[in-house]
């Protein structure tokens, strides 16, 4: 494989790892302050139950939409669908910073899950990029796992540091949500400008070609 192909595949790995890191931070940043958030919203105040409902909102949306995003990636390309998903998710996360209603936060978390095809689209797109060049993607997926692990530490840390860090903001959780939304938007821009479009890749043909080598 040519040196420029190796460099290009490394760039693709970095971009997809960034999307997974951003998604992980956006998911976990609420962990460090969710009980406090529940107690100061204008919704019900059974902290344990409603914190659990808030945690589950994103997962519920993901369960409903993952297969739809996978099919969309097959039809229109993982590149296009991934940056659309990232920007839509960023909008939902940003909207969370502007509401003090617990029921509305739950709805927004569910909507965020519906918009979230980030992990499936990023991994499929990266696999197809390696497949197109006949390259092994084991190492690349190892870096994706490392990015996910890093996000599970960075998310709660970021949420704890930024929660109520600027008292003049409307809500104490405004800044954490805005930071998470900004990171998702940056990842979306990286996908838009640097990720390869694999819409024209006929995966079955490539698999057959590699098996014949």
C-alpha positions in Angstrom: 0.0 0.0 0.0 1.3 3.5 -0.9 2.5 5.9 1.8 -0.2 8.4 0.9 -2.9 5.7 1.4 -1.5 5.0 4.9 -1.6 8.7 5.7 -5.1 9.0 4.4 -6.4 6.0 6.4 -4.8 7.5 9.5 -6.7 10.7 8.9 -9.9 8.9 8.5 -9.3 7.0 11.7 -8.7 10.3 13.6 -11.8 11.9 12.2 -14.0 8.9 13.1 -12.4 8.7 16.5 -13.2 12.4 17.0 -16.9 11.7 16.3 -17.0 8.8 18.8 -15.2 11.0 21.4 -17.7 13.9 20.9 -20.7 11.5 21.1 -19.3 9.9 24.3 -18.6 13.3 25.9 -22.1 14.5 25.0 -23.6 11.4 26.5 -21.6 11.2 29.8 -21.2 14.9 30.6 -24.5 14.9 32.5 -23.4 12.0 34.8 -21.6 14.3 37.2 -24.5 16.7 37.8 -27.7 15.0 36.8 -29.1 14.6 40.4 -28.5 18.4 41.0 -30.1 19.2 37.7 -33.3 17.2 38.7 -33.6 19.0 42.0 -33.6 22.5 40.5 -35.8 22.0 37.4 -39.5 22.8 37.5 -40.5 19.2 37.0 -41.1 16.4 39.5 -38.4 16.0 42.2 -38.1 12.3 42.7 -34.3 12.5 42.1 -33.4 8.8 41.6 -36.4 8.0 39.3 -36.2 11.1 37.2 -32.4 11.0 36.9 -32.8 7.5 35.5 -35.5 8.6 33.1 -33.2 11.4 31.9 -30.3 9.0 31.4 -32.5 6.6 29.4 -33.9 9.1 27.0 -30.9 9.0 24.7 -30.7 5.2 24.7 -34.4 4.9 23.9 -34.0 7.1 20.9 -31.0 5.2 19.8 -32.8 1.9 19.9 -35.6 3.3 17.7 -33.3 4.9 15.1 -30.1 2.9 14.8 -31.4 0.6 12.0 -32.9 3.6 10.2 -29.5 5.4 10.2 -27.7 2.2 9.0 -30.1 1.9 6.1 -29.7 5.7 5.3 -25.9 5.2 5.3 -26.2 2.4 2.8 -28.5 4.5 0.5 -26.9 8.0 0.7 -23.4 7.3 2.1 -22.0 7.2 5.6 -20.1 10.5 5.0 -23.3 12.5 4.3 -25.4 10.9 6.9 -22.8 11.2 9.6 -22.3 14.9 9.4 -26.1 15.4 9.2 -26.4 13.2 12.3 -23.7 15.1 14.1 -25.2 18.5 13.4 -28.7 17.4 14.3 -27.4 15.9 17.6 -25.5 19.2 18.3 -28.8 21.1 17.9 -30.7 18.9 20.3 -27.9 19.1 22.9 -27.7 22.8 22.4 -31.5 23.1 23.0 -31.1 21.3 26.3 -29.0 24.3 27.5 -32.0 26.6 27.1 -34.7 24.8 29.0 -35.5 24.5 32.7 -38.2 21.9 32.3 -37.4 18.3 33.2 -40.1 16.8 30.9 -38.7 18.9 28.0 -35.2 17.8 28.8 -36.4 14.2 28.6 -38.0 14.8 25.3 -34.9 16.5 24.0 -32.7 13.6 25.1 -35.0 11.2 23.3 -34.9 13.4 20.2 -31.1 13.5 20.5 -31.1 9.7 20.5 -33.3 9.6 17.3 -30.8 11.9 15.6 -27.8 9.9 16.8 -26.4 7.6 14.1 -22.9 8.6 15.0 -21.3 5.4 16.1 -22.8 3.1 13.5 -22.2 5.4 10.6 -18.6 6.3 11.6 -17.6 2.6 12.0 -19.2 1.4 8.8 -17.7 4.3 6.9 -14.2 3.7 8.3 -14.5 0.0 7.5 -15.5 0.7 3.9 -12.7 3.1 3.5 -10.2 0.4 4.5 -12.0 -2.2 2.5 -11.8 0.0 -0.6 -8.0 -0.1 -0.3 -7.7 -3.7 0.8 -6.3 -2.6 4.1 -6.7 -4.2 7.5 -8.8 -2.1 9.9 -8.0 -3.9 13.2 -5.7 -1.1 14.4 -8.1 1.6 13.4 -10.9 0.1 15.4 -8.6 -0.2 18.4 -8.2 3.5 18.3 -11.9 4.0 18.2 -12.2 1.9 21.4 -9.6 4.1 23.0 -11.5 7.3 22.0 -14.6 5.9 23.5 -12.8 5.1 26.8 -11.3 8.6 26.9 -14.7 10.2 26.4 -16.1 8.2 29.4 -13.5 10.1 31.5 -13.6 13.4 29.8 -17.4 13.8 29.7 -18.1 13.6 33.5 -15.0 15.7 34.2 -16.1 18.4 31.7 -19.6 18.3 33.1 -18.5 18.7 36.7 -16.0 21.5 35.9 -18.4 23.6 33.8 -21.6 23.0 35.8 -22.6 26.4 37.2 -19.1 27.7 36.3 -20.6 31.0 35.1 -23.4 32.0 37.6 -24.7 34.7 35.3 -26.0 32.1 32.8 -29.7 31.2 32.8 -29.2 27.7 34.1 -26.3 25.9 35.8 -26.3 23.3 33.1 -26.2 25.7 30.2 -22.4 25.7 29.8 -21.9 21.9 29.9 -24.5 21.4 27.2 -23.1 24.2 25.1 -19.6 22.7 25.3 -20.9 19.3 24.3 -22.9 20.8 21.4 -19.8 22.7 20.2 -17.7 19.5 20.3 -20.3 17.7 18.2 -20.3 20.6 15.7 -16.5 20.5 15.4 -16.7 16.8 14.8 -19.4 17.4 12.2 -17.2 19.9 10.4 -14.3 17.5 10.4 -16.4 14.8 8.8 -17.8 17.3 6.2 -14.3 18.4 5.1 -12.1 15.3 5.7 -14.0 12.1 5.7 -14.2 10.1 2.4 -17.5 9.6 0.7 -18.1 5.9 0.2 -21.4 6.2 -1.6 -20.0 4.6 -4.8 -18.4 1.7 -3.0 -20.0 -1.6 -3.9 -19.1 -3.6 -0.8 -20.0 -7.0 -2.1 -17.8 -6.5 -5.1 -14.9 -5.4 -3.0 -15.2 -8.4 -0.6 -15.1 -10.8 -3.6 -12.1 -8.9 -5.0 -10.2 -9.2 -1.7 -11.0 -12.9 -1.3 -9.5 -13.6 -4.7 -6.2 -12.0 -3.8 
